[in-house]
Amino acid sequence: MDLLSLLDTTLTGLGFELVDMERSTKGRLIRVFIDKPGGILLDDCATVSQHLSRLLLVENVDYDRLEVSSPGLDRPLKQEKDFLRFVGHKVRVKLRVASEGQRNYVGMVKQTFGGKVELEVEGKTVSFDILNLDKARLIPEI
């Protein structure tokens, strides 16, 4: 089982969602971003960190440092389920390949279906394929 699948399965079992995982180029740092309904507390990060430290030891994953944190207010959106969860929220999107002559969009998530996401951008609907997504982040509503 690859590390991403291992973390996702483990965190789901603990009642958390794996939002993102980063690994340094030499693999010495593993950074894990978690979420749960109602948000993440410092105690949640400590609990997950302790659990994952033991898991990574048992699974013989070689690393020096593990960091566990919340995804923050500008949470990354990576999968269709992320966009579905944040329908009605404003996002900043960067595409790999331009759509309608543009790669960067800021708009409201309208809907998602069949691997596509629809944004409302300046009164117009823009649709793109999730596979064309380079980066997407929520824009915090303060």
C-alpha positions as CSV (number, residue, x, y, z in Angstrom):
1,M,0.0,0.0,0.0
2,D,1.4,3.4,-0.9
3,L,1.8,6.1,1.8
4,L,-1.1,8.2,0.6
5,S,-3.5,5.3,0.7
6,L,-2.2,4.2,4.1
7,L,-2.7,7.7,5.6
8,D,-6.1,8.1,4.0
9,T,-7.4,4.7,5.3
10,T,-5.9,5.3,8.8
11,L,-7.2,8.9,9.2
12,T,-10.7,7.9,7.9
13,G,-10.7,5.2,10.6
14,L,-9.9,7.8,13.2
15,G,-12.7,10.1,12.1
16,F,-10.6,12.6,10.2
17,E,-10.3,13.5,6.5
18,L,-6.9,13.6,4.8
19,V,-6.9,16.9,2.9
20,D,-3.4,16.8,1.6
21,M,0.0,15.2,2.1
22,E,3.4,16.6,1.2
23,R,6.7,14.8,1.3
24,S,10.0,16.6,0.9
25,T,12.2,15.8,-2.1
26,K,14.5,13.6,0.0
27,G,11.5,12.1,1.9
28,R,12.8,13.2,5.2
29,L,9.7,15.4,6.1
30,I,6.2,14.2,5.9
31,R,3.5,17.0,6.2
32,V,-0.1,15.9,6.7
33,F,-3.1,18.2,6.5
34,I,-6.3,16.9,8.2
35,D,-9.9,18.1,8.7
36,K,-13.1,17.0,10.4
37,P,-16.6,18.4,10.7
38,G,-16.4,21.4,13.1
39,G,-12.7,22.0,12.4
40,I,-9.4,20.9,13.8
41,L,-8.1,21.6,17.3
42,L,-4.5,21.5,18.5
43,D,-5.3,18.3,20.5
44,D,-6.5,16.7,17.3
45,C,-3.2,17.3,15.6
46,A,-1.3,15.9,18.6
47,T,-3.5,12.8,18.7
48,V,-3.1,12.2,15.0
49,S,0.7,12.9,15.1
50,Q,1.2,10.3,17.9
51,H,-0.9,7.7,16.1
52,L,0.8,8.3,12.7
53,S,4.3,8.1,14.3
54,R,3.5,4.6,15.6
55,L,1.9,3.6,12.3
56,L,4.9,4.8,10.2
57,L,7.3,3.0,12.5
58,V,5.3,-0.3,12.2
59,E,5.0,0.2,8.4
60,N,8.8,0.9,8.2
61,V,8.4,4.3,6.5
62,D,11.7,6.1,6.6
63,Y,11.4,9.8,7.6
64,D,12.9,12.3,10.1
65,R,10.0,14.6,10.9
66,L,6.2,14.4,10.8
67,E,4.1,17.5,10.8
68,V,0.3,17.4,11.3
69,S,-1.9,20.5,10.9
70,S,-5.2,21.8,9.7
71,P,-5.5,22.8,6.0
72,G,-6.1,26.5,7.1
73,L,-8.8,28.8,5.9
74,D,-7.5,28.8,2.3
75,R,-7.8,25.0,2.2
76,P,-6.7,23.3,-1.0
77,L,-9.4,21.5,-3.1
78,K,-8.0,18.5,-5.0
79,Q,-10.9,16.1,-5.7
80,E,-14.4,16.3,-6.9
81,K,-15.7,15.6,-3.4
82,D,-13.8,18.7,-2.2
83,F,-15.6,20.9,-4.7
84,L,-18.9,19.3,-3.9
85,R,-18.5,20.0,-0.2
86,F,-17.8,23.7,-0.9
87,V,-20.5,24.4,-3.4
88,G,-21.5,28.1,-2.9
89,H,-18.0,29.1,-1.7
90,K,-15.5,31.3,-3.5
91,V,-12.4,29.6,-4.9
92,R,-9.2,30.5,-6.7
93,V,-8.4,27.9,-9.5
94,K,-5.3,27.4,-11.7
95,L,-5.6,25.0,-14.6
96,R,-2.8,23.0,-16.3
97,V,-4.1,23.8,-19.8
98,A,-6.1,27.0,-20.6
99,S,-9.9,26.8,-20.8
100,E,-11.6,29.6,-22.8
101,G,-8.1,31.2,-23.2
102,Q,-7.5,31.4,-19.5
103,R,-5.7,29.3,-16.8
104,N,-6.6,31.3,-13.7
105,Y,-10.1,31.8,-12.3
106,V,-11.7,33.2,-9.2
107,G,-15.4,32.3,-8.8
108,M,-18.1,30.6,-6.9
109,V,-18.4,26.8,-7.0
110,K,-21.8,26.1,-8.7
111,Q,-21.7,22.3,-9.0
112,T,-19.7,19.3,-9.8
113,F,-20.6,16.2,-11.8
114,G,-18.9,13.5,-13.8
115,G,-15.4,14.7,-13.2
116,K,-16.2,18.3,-14.1
117,V,-16.5,21.4,-12.0
118,E,-18.6,24.5,-12.8
119,L,-17.7,27.9,-11.4
120,E,-19.6,31.1,-11.7
121,V,-17.1,33.8,-12.8
122,E,-18.3,37.3,-13.2
123,G,-21.8,36.2,-14.1
124,K,-20.7,33.5,-16.6
125,T,-20.4,29.8,-16.0
126,V,-17.0,28.2,-16.6
127,S,-16.6,24.5,-16.7
128,F,-13.3,22.5,-16.4
129,D,-12.3,18.9,-16.0
130,I,-10.9,17.9,-12.6
131,L,-8.0,16.2,-14.4
132,N,-7.0,19.7,-15.8
133,L,-6.7,21.1,-12.3
134,D,-3.3,22.4,-11.2
135,K,-4.2,24.1,-8.0
136,A,-7.4,25.2,-6.3
137,R,-7.9,26.9,-2.9
138,L,-10.8,28.3,-1.0
139,I,-10.9,32.0,-0.6
140,P,-11.5,32.7,3.1
141,E,-14.8,34.4,4.0
142,I,-14.0,36.8,6.8
